[in-house]
Amino acid sequence: EADIYQTPRYLVIGTGKKITLECSQTMGHDKMYWYQQDPGMELHLIHYSYGVNSTEKGDLSSESTVSRIRTEHFPLTLESARPSHTSQYLCASSAYGGRTEAFFGQGTRLTVV
Amino acid sequence: AQTVTQSQPEMSVQEAETVTLSCTYDTSESDYYLFWYKQPPSRQMILVIRQEAYKQQNATENRFSVNFQKAAKSFSLKISDSQLGDAAMYFCALTTSGTYKYIFGTGTRLKVLA
């Protein structure tokens, strides 16, 4: 299995709370990604990073923010969670972006009540 | 813009039989890569097979093979001798060396019948 880890696996939280989803990889990959997976299982890119101090918004608009202070760590933060944020969030990384495959974490299933 | 289309939301196959999952894509770039990923229920997304666009030979990994038709922009996955463990969501994905982003199709849910 790939060395990319997401915590927590499951999170139930109340509306208005601030949350941070953690993603870490031990493969030294420069490229990292956050995807939101909806109930129909479709994957939407919400954030990506080319390396330290580089972050970009993805194709799907998201109220979340990300940071990339260390190569191995790419956390996603929601300042004020809402029920519309309920979803599965998948983190991924790759060594050379478009030339190799992406490795995925196990995902965080977030429920905002 | 790059797009990936999977037109089969769900497929079923009898155990030990062969099934083909369809995928079409669109990109204006010449240097691109195609992937099939498998996502079992409540489990991690894993790579099944990859294909470099510059390679004419179709990729094969054990029971999994692809039919890559570059001119038609088609990239289908064939699973031979289907096993119960093959039951999962299968995603077709495209990436290019220029964008570094992975674009996924909407997925095909594969059911394997005993």
Interface residues (C-beta under 8 A of the other chain):
Chain A: E1 A2 K31 Y33 Y35 G40 M41 E42 L43 L45 Y48 Y50 G58 D59 L90 A92 S94 G97 G98 R99 T100 E101 A102 F103 F104 G105 Q106 G107
Chain B: D31 Y32 Y33 F35 Y37 Q39 R43 Q44 M45 I46 L47 R50 M89 F91 A93 T95 T96 S97 G98 T99 Y100 K101 Y102 I103 F104 T106 G107 R109
